[in-house]
């Protein structure tokens, strides 16, 4: 696969290739078949199976990189938590991972009516009112495991999305996943192609999905409070909004297995004021509000805090 990584350069577009029929990709196609079959199982059965797999994954990965990164993030963000509290959240997170991953086929194949029946909104009228007033919309969406499903749900209500993403190392998986994301319209832009295509689509009226919590290093960031620590945070969202004639509206999607629903909470638009540091702090306060309520829904396995003022690598063991 190392040679195929070189295709991910400026100008890369995800598209089907005849090479995807090669036997080396048959394992991926078998996985797709399994997800397709799971799409038509009652969600209660699928969620129980996923919960079992998620618990096994949490045990298997304990001490390995994903589990370690999650534990480090939780230790810095919630220093008053015990090891048992962190372990509980991490296990619940892996259960959520499995439940959303096992549900990909449902989002990819089932009807609009079915998808809408499996979801519920709080605050969707905020987005509608902003668009009716002539404003474009950038959705500030923290990394949750249901983030892609929620975008597809928004499509079904006539609100196609556009976003930026890091291409998957497997080009077949990259094409398949983005085909699902774009099932009802919208466009996913490879991050190496820059921000201009994304902003151009927002300016045309598509909902911009902006993920505010990745760490892009000190050169592109400012330090802003983040729970009990601080985080290198991108400061330019208010400028992006001005360029695209957009308002910034926070949104937090989760998968609630108890209710069997994708739940999407939307808040009133953010009013950015002051310095880049103040704007970055406002974004992080939104993340804190959402994540504090359902920490198991958040993607704690990311290197969220990789950039530190003292240069320390807190994930190094």
C-alpha positions, 0 to 999 in steps of 0.5 A: 500500500505504500506506493498508493500513499503517493496518490494523496497529493495536491489535487487528489480526488476520491474516485473508483479505480479498476484496481479496487477489484484486485484480490488484495482488496477482497478483504475490504469488500467482504467487510462491506458485505458484512456491514450491508447485512448488518444494515438490515438487522434490528438495531437492538440486535446490532447494538448488543453485538457491538457492545460485546465487541466494544468491551472486548476491544477496550480490554484488548487495546488496554496499554496500546496506543489508542487506549493510552492516548485516550487515558492521557487526554482524560488525565490532563482534561479531568485530573480529578478523575480516578483511574476507574472513572477514566477506564469506564469512560474509555470502555463506553467510548469503545462501545460507542465506536463499535455501535456507530461502525456497525451502523455504517451500512444502515446509513449507506443503504437504507431509505431517507425515511428510515434514516430520519426515523432513526434520528432526532434533532434539538435546534434544527430550526436555528440552521433553517432560520440562518439560511432563510435570512440569507446567511450561509452556515458553518457548523462547528462540530466536535469530533464524535463517533456519530459525526459522519452519520449526522452529516448524512442525516442533515443531507436528507433534510435538504441540507447538503454538507461540505467538509475537509478530511484526511484521506484514509491510507487505504484508497478503496476505503477512502473512496467507499467512505466518501461515497457514503458521505456524499450519498445525498449530495455535498462534497468532501475535500481532501485536506491537502487541497487547501481550504479554498474549495471548502469555503467556495462550497459554503459560499454556494450554500452548502453547510460547512462541517468544521471540526475544531479540535484537531491539533495542527501545531504551534505555527497555525494555532494559539493556546486556549483553555481546554477543560483543566489544561490548554490546547493548541487551537486554530484561531481563524474560524471567525475570519473563515465565516466572514469570507463565506458570509456565514454564521458559525453554529455549534452542533454535537451529534451522538448515538444514543443506544438506549433510545436507538437514535442519532441525537443531534443538538444544535446551539445558537450561533457563536458571536466571536469578539476580540482577539484570536485567543478569545475566539479560540477560547470560545470554540473550546468552551463550546466543546467543553459544554457538549463533551462534559455531558457525554464524554464517552461520545468524544474521540479521545483517541486523537492526539488532541494535546500533542502541541505543548508550550514546553515541547513535551510529548505527553503521549510518549511512554 
